[in-house]
Amino acid sequence: MTRKEPAFVQYNPQQHDQDAIARLIFESDPEMNTLVYGPEPVAVIRELLDTEQSYYLPEYTLLAVSDDRPVGVVTAYPTEKRAQMDSLASQGMMQSMGTWQTIRKMPLFLKMGKMLGGDIRNGGLYIHTL
């Protein structure tokens, strides 16, 4: 059996295996994703893939696909949309993790914002997941 070279395709929630994509997103940074999403990070990420209130919107998510299965994921959006994306993701996390759990993680999110913030110029691309 000959393996196909990976191709990049736009993420399509109706077409692609969301469980596999959630695992790939988790595996992009297991420690950080566990810290952010709690004890069941893959389940939370899977739920976030099902909402329009997350970083993983189809228009900003590309999949590397080989032999018709996802083998990699990139989520990136224009830097001009960073504040909007952060706001959307906060709403989605409240729905997926619960309001209390999200509020409890607020100090972590503020610290992450300071660590990952800085001068991000418009006209660029912010890579959220690789």
Secondary structure by P-SEA (a helix, b strand, c coil): cccccbbbbccccccccaaaaaaaaaaccaaaaaaaccccaaaaaaaaaacccccccccccccccccccccbbbbbccccaaaaaaaaaaaaaaaaacaaaaaaaaaaaaaaaaaacccccccccccccc
